[in-house]
Amino acid sequence: MRRICIVGTSGSGKTTLARQLAERLNISHVELDALHWQPGWAATETPLLLPRVAEALSGDAWIVDGNYSALRDITWARADTLIWLDYSLPLVLSRITSRTVRRLIARTELWNGNRERLRSVFSRDSIILWSLTTWGKNRRLYRQQFAQPDFGHLRLIRLRSPRQTRRWLRSLAATPSVSVH
């Protein structure tokens, strides 16, 4: 486990887990949202994003989190391990809703000066609506992708609950082969 991708529906905890793993394994963390979102919630076009991601993943040890299908040929192809946070829809919706409310109240800066906006919560651009509509699609897509030979090199770790994730994280401390030098 030296090059790790973490995927899952928005709100599942990808970035939180990536930060915890990066600290535990002492390797860099690459958050795809931070590379993708520019000031004013402007999305970076894929032709500009690809070299940024390639550069961020040029090292021999890293953790990347995010679900950008246009980047999969880079992220998954270079990874040796893929962690799928496959949590239930009610849990994901609960998490994304509480996270969004916390960010709104605290006016938390996310990436490049961007903050959650109340009007976005109730629009077609809502992250909550995005989670709701992509949850089932992502599950089907991931199952299909994992079966493709191009990604047969990946060690798949499918975590189905926060409890299972915490247990798995604790098990890493007891596994000497996980340490990164």
VOGU-3710 file (C-alpha; in Angstrom, 3 decimals, decimal comma):
1> mrricivgts> 0,000/0,000/0,000  2,086/2,848/-1,305  -0,215/4,387/-3,926  -3,789/4,484/-2,680  -7,020/5,770/-4,241  -10,056/6,335/-2,062  -13,462/6,473/-3,742  -17,053/6,689/-2,548  -20,103/8,887/-2,878  -19,764/12,533/-1,867
11> gsgkttlarq> -20,079/12,701/1,902  -18,850/9,170/2,568  -15,638/10,369/4,231  -13,010/9,968/1,516  -10,975/13,027/2,467  -11,180/12,301/6,180  -9,925/8,749/5,656  -7,237/9,945/3,227  -5,917/12,422/5,798  -5,867/9,764/8,514
21> laerlnishv> -4,047/7,287/6,278  -1,583/9,878/5,019  -0,666/10,735/8,595  -0,463/7,114/9,680  1,615/6,030/6,665  3,605/9,273/6,443  2,854/9,791/2,753  1,374/12,695/0,797  -2,350/13,286/0,400  -3,780/14,604/-2,870
31> eldalhwqpg> -7,345/15,889/-2,726  -8,748/15,989/-6,260  -11,368/18,598/-5,320  -8,567/20,994/-4,366  -7,056/20,613/-7,835  -10,408/20,748/-9,624  -12,185/23,721/-8,014  -10,860/27,184/-8,791  -12,039/30,481/-7,230  -15,731/31,183/-7,747
41> waatetplll> -16,471/27,453/-8,030  -15,012/27,408/-11,536  -14,172/23,871/-12,587  -10,746/23,233/-14,085  -11,127/21,848/-17,587  -9,954/18,250/-17,939  -7,061/19,046/-20,339  -5,628/21,387/-17,677  -6,446/19,096/-14,778  -4,777/15,976/-16,196
51> prvaealsgd> -1,186/17,295/-16,000  -1,807/18,714/-12,497  -2,963/15,334/-11,268  -0,142/13,520/-13,075  2,387/15,796/-11,360  0,754/15,347/-7,941  0,912/11,560/-8,376  4,429/11,414/-9,791  5,961/10,219/-6,527  6,230/6,622/-5,402
61> awivdgnysa> 3,895/6,963/-2,389  0,633/8,911/-2,101  -3,045/8,798/-1,248  -5,572/10,408/-3,586  -9,263/10,882/-2,888  -12,011/11,711/-5,335  -14,409/10,313/-7,902  -13,387/12,039/-11,110  -14,013/9,501/-13,870  -12,026/11,609/-16,368
71> lrditwarad> -8,959/11,094/-14,159  -9,381/7,370/-13,586  -6,834/6,425/-16,249  -4,225/8,288/-14,211  -5,324/7,678/-10,631  -6,375/4,047/-10,825  -3,680/3,073/-13,312  -0,905/4,357/-11,013  -2,431/3,059/-7,788  -1,741/-0,283/-6,165
81> tliwldyslp> -4,672/-0,125/-3,726  -8,220/1,141/-4,104  -10,344/1,757/-1,031  -14,072/1,958/-1,693  -16,197/3,553/1,023  -19,433/1,773/0,119  -21,699/3,126/2,826  -25,500/3,048/2,884  -27,464/5,849/1,264  -29,099/7,007/4,538
91> lvlsritsrt> -25,673/7,281/6,188  -24,166/9,186/3,263  -27,121/11,581/3,097  -26,951/12,169/6,843  -23,222/12,883/6,647  -23,394/15,165/3,615  -26,282/17,128/5,117  -24,610/17,657/8,497  -21,282/18,482/6,835  -22,930/21,030/4,555
101> vrrliartel> -24,764/22,679/7,467  -21,532/22,842/9,526  -19,665/24,417/6,622  -22,451/26,937/6,018  -22,596/28,012/9,654  -18,826/28,187/10,100  -18,270/29,743/6,648  -15,530/27,182/6,142  -13,219/27,843/3,231  -12,944/24,751/1,095
111> wngnrerlrs> -10,684/25,170/-1,943  -9,312/28,367/-3,435  -11,586/30,649/-1,438  -14,774/28,708/-2,151  -17,390/28,244/0,548  -20,721/26,453/0,714  -23,571/28,784/-0,230  -27,122/28,508/1,050  -28,589/29,104/-2,402  -26,565/26,159/-3,742
121> vfsrdsiilw> -27,990/23,830/-1,102  -31,457/24,319/-2,565  -30,483/24,319/-6,236  -29,862/21,680/-8,867  -26,142/22,124/-8,030  -26,715/20,950/-4,451  -24,052/18,582/-3,130  -26,818/16,822/-1,206  -28,801/16,247/-4,405  -25,568/15,183/-6,132
131> slttwgknrr> -24,968/12,527/-3,459  -28,531/11,288/-3,726  -28,464/10,977/-7,505  -24,950/9,514/-7,843  -24,997/6,977/-4,997  -26,617/4,140/-6,978  -24,858/5,045/-10,232  -21,461/5,013/-8,525  -22,088/1,607/-6,962  -22,978/0,074/-10,326
141> lyrqqfaqpd> -20,100/1,822/-12,088  -17,515/0,775/-9,510  -18,580/-2,867/-9,697  -18,199/-2,739/-13,491  -14,855/-0,927/-13,335  -13,367/-3,315/-10,772  -14,100/-6,221/-13,116  -12,160/-4,682/-16,015  -8,702/-6,125/-16,743  -7,154/-2,635/-16,866
151> fghlrlirlr> -7,674/-2,395/-13,116  -6,904/-6,005/-12,196  -3,650/-4,878/-10,563  -5,528/-3,031/-7,808  -5,926/-4,452/-4,352  -9,568/-3,623/-3,566  -10,591/-2,834/-0,008  -14,364/-2,396/0,213  -15,475/-0,856/3,485  -19,231/-0,904/4,090
161> sprqtrrwlr> -19,573/0,972/7,365  -17,714/3,507/9,504  -17,237/0,770/12,130  -15,582/-1,510/9,571  -13,417/1,399/8,429  -12,285/2,165/11,995  -11,482/-1,516/12,571  -9,493/-1,656/9,351  -7,559/1,498/10,293  -6,736/0,054/13,716
171> slaatpsvsv> -5,525/-3,145/12,060  -2,937/-1,153/10,092  -1,111/-0,251/13,280  -0,658/-3,941/13,969  0,522/-4,736/10,424  4,258/-4,121/10,020  4,105/-4,533/6,206  2,050/-1,333/5,919  4,727/1,068/7,105  6,224/3,279/4,415
181> h> 9,883/4,309/4,520
//
